[in-house]
């Protein structure tokens, strides 16, 4: 494989610890966070980053310090970890169908004066959230309606009257109606920035139509919250948007690069690994599926391999196969020698972070610190 070494692929590799390990470039991380915050502020919208990408309390604090207003989490247990880490305004972007799912989260939220917004796309979901609130009435809890804008995963049909029915049910449950929430995850399958931009325009058109029909039915104007890194990077923030919720933008990955959403120089996350064996077929590294994940990219993307490995001279190798503890590198005329240090840029940063308990934060002067990944393993 050959790419321009000046485009950000070639970076110092510092042999100061055992491999493999996750490394996050502090300067690149900060630049990514600043750029998205500036985009939100220029558009006059709130940025509520999804922390499922980095799962790090420390990174969430950097986002908040730059101006983020609250966070988005994937699961209740993830929310608990971040409330204990200091966050006080959380959107739980996951459907609740069983009241006890929220028991611990609402208890910890009440103890720490944290506000929780749940999403619902069914009457049973509203009922489950309301039942959880009855068990923990001191919790500050609101419900937003999830709208399906094309991913067809979770959400009400924007062309139906389901949102009106749910808004009435939320009101009847004596809980605040927190607005409309969408996730255009299908933008990952659009292929290039122009097509992703069209997905963003369709998303806001659908959301504004639902919003206007709610107002016409007598409900108070409600905020519109949209969220995905591809739409946030490929298109201007659309008029009518009140909040954006990208997550992957903090670290980025080869999927974002392949979609034309960023340059290699913006990739803040990598896996540092060593060559442990070489044979006529492959060079073998000490990072396998348990480190890199087997993810080839989210929602319709499908890479040919599992990452791009770069050595200290800028030579590049594709990670073509994985076993649990080993990666298989394809090489041309010259194979890397056993012991060679390599940096792997992965397909999907969210999946890779989920594999590790800690990451190395590497500063521009070469110094590093090890930070915990508090959201790792929070699946409930």
C-alpha positions, -999 to 999 in steps of 0.1 A, spaced: 0 0 0 12 35 -8 -1 68 6 15 102 9 36 101 40 32 138 44 -6 135 47 -5 125 83 2 87 81 38 90 93 42 98 130 68 91 156 66 57 172 79 57 208 89 24 223 82 33 259 58 4 269 46 -31 260 24 -36 229 -3 -36 219 -19 -5 232 -44 22 222 -28 56 216 -47 89 213 -28 119 199 -36 147 223 -31 175 198 -52 159 171 -80 150 196 -81 187 208 -83 199 172 -112 176 164 -130 187 195 -125 224 188 -136 222 152 -169 206 160 -175 229 189 -168 259 167 -192 246 140 -220 242 166 -214 277 180 -213 293 145 -246 277 138 -261 287 171 -269 251 182 -260 230 212 -234 203 209 -242 172 230 -215 147 220 -221 110 220 -194 95 243 -199 60 230 -169 66 208 -143 74 234 -160 62 265 -136 84 285 -146 107 314 -114 127 308 -123 133 271 -159 142 281 -145 168 305 -125 183 277 -156 185 255 -176 202 283 -148 226 290 -149 237 253 -186 243 255 -205 211 250 -239 211 267 -245 177 281 -235 143 267 -252 114 249 -248 78 262 -257 44 248 -267 24 279 -278 32 314 -247 17 330 -226 39 307 -246 69 320 -239 59 356 -202 59 350 -203 94 335 -225 108 362 -200 95 387 -174 112 365 -191 146 369 -216 148 340 -250 163 350 -271 163 317 -274 131 299 -295 119 269 -299 81 270 -301 73 232 -314 38 237 -350 25 238 -363 14 272 -389 -14 273 -384 -26 309 -387 -2 338 -360 -19 359 -334 -11 332 -334 25 345 -334 17 383 -297 23 389 -293 52 365 -322 71 380 -310 65 416 -275 77 408 -290 107 389 -312 117 418 -283 114 442 -261 136 420 -288 161 407 -282 149 372 -309 154 345 -318 123 323 -336 124 290 -348 91 277 -361 83 242 -393 65 232 -408 53 200 -437 33 214 -465 36 240 -449 6 259 -416 26 260 -433 56 275 -451 34 300 -418 17 310 -400 50 315 -430 64 335 -430 33 357 -393 37 364 -399 73 374 -427 63 398 -401 41 415 -376 70 417 -398 102 417 -370 125 428 -351 119 396 -351 147 370 -364 128 340 -378 138 306 -388 119 275 -379 127 238 -395 110 209 -371 91 186 -379 96 149 -367 71 122 -352 93 94 -340 64 73 -318 40 93 -348 19 102 -335 8 135 -354 27 162 -379 55 158 -415 64 149 -425 67 112 -422 104 105 -451 102 80 -475 87 106 -493 103 136 -473 82 160 -454 112 174 -487 129 182 -498 98 201 -466 95 220 -464 132 229 -499 129 244 -489 98 263 -458 116 277 -480 145 288 -505 121 304 -476 105 323 -468 139 338 -432 139 324 -416 167 304 -416 163 267 -380 169 256 -385 171 219 -375 151 188 -343 130 184 -329 114 153 -298 95 141 -291 94 104 -267 64 107 -276 54 72 -254 83 61 -224 60 65 -237 40 35 -241 71 13 -205 68 1 -193 104 -3 -198 139 12 -223 152 -13 -246 122 -8 -242 124 29 -252 161 27 -284 150 10 -291 126 38 -287 155 63 -312 177 43 -337 149 42 -333 143 80 -340 179 90 -370 181 65 -385 150 81 -379 163 116 -393 198 109 -424 182 94 -430 162 126 -423 192 147 -448 214 128 -475 187 130 -470 186 168 -474 223 170 -505 222 148 -519 196 172 -515 220 201 -482 210 216 -456 236 225 -427 241 201 -401 213 209 -364 212 201 -349 191 173 -318 171 180 -299 153 152 -268 132 155 -242 115 134 -206 124 126 -210 120 88 -238 145 85 -221 168 110 -189 169 90 -203 167 54 -230 193 56 -237 227 72 -259 226 103 -294 228 88 -317 256 99 -343 243 123 -317 223 142 -314 229 179 -288 203 189 -263 180 172 -250 148 187 -219 135 168 -196 110 185 -170 96 162 -157 131 153 -135 131 185 -112 103 173 -122 96 137 -111 65 118 -105 50 84 -142 49 77 -144 87 80 -113 90 59 -127 67 32 -159 87 31 -139 118 24 -149 134 57 -113 139 71 -77 138 62 -53 111 77 -38 139 98 -71 141 117 -71 105 128 -65 108 166 -68 71 175 -44 43 166 -32 10 179 6 6 185 17 -30 178 48 -50 171 57 -76 144 61 -109 162 67 -133 133 73 -132 95 67 -160 70 65 -161 32 28 -152 33 23 -126 61 39 -105 87 22 -113 120 15 -86 147 5 -88 184 -28 -71 179 -57 -93 168 -95 -91 170 -95 -87 207 -76 -54 202 -87 -42 168 -122 -57 168 -135 -74 136 -154 -43 125 -151 -33 89 -171 -1 93 -206 9 105 -239 10 87 -232 0 52 -195 5 49 -174 -25 43 -136 -22 42 -114 -48 25 -93 -53 56 -90 -44 93 -68 -13 93 -37 3 78 -3 -3 95 25 22 92 61 18 102 87 44 113 97 50 77 62 54 64 59 20 48 23 8 48 7 -26 51 -29 -37 51 -42 -58 80 -59 -84 59 -68 -110 85 -73 -114 122 -72 -141 148 -79 -134 184 -44 -123 194 -27 -119 160 -31 -97 130 -19 -107 95 -2 -80 74 1 -82 36 35 -70 24 51 -65 -10 87 -71 -18 100 -63 17 85 -76 49 89 -58 82 113 -75 105 103 -92 138 102 -66 165 93 -37 142 70 -12 158 39 -3 138 10 21 141 -24 8 130 -52 31 120 -84 11 125 -116 10 105 -140 19 134 -127 38 164 -158 32 185 -154 -6 183 -117 -5 190 -120 17 222 -146 -8 235 -119 -35 236 -96 -18 261 -96 -6 297 -71 22 292 -55 43 265 -22 62 262 -26 99 257 4 110 237 15 146 238 34 165 212 66 164 232 64 126 233 54 123 269 24 102 276 -1 94 304 -24 64 308 -61 72 312 -90 49 320 -119 41 296 -147 43 322 -174 34 298 -158 2 286 -179 -29 292 -211 -10 301 -236 -31 281 -267 -29 303 
